[in-house]
């Protein structure tokens, strides 16, 4: 299993190359949300991750 720290590092690098909303969302995400994002980005779908984070926050 990949550690949250490794995920954050790899995602930060990807984020720096982007200027869109999922990047901004990632920067303010919790570690758990960043882990979920890593799963989404593996499918190339940052927009779906945005939606997943929004839904998880509404549910909590």
Buried (B, 14 or more C-beta within 10 A) or exposed (E): EEEBEEBBEEBEEBBEEEEEEBBEBBEEBEEEBBBBBBEBBEEEBBEBBBEBBEEEEEEE
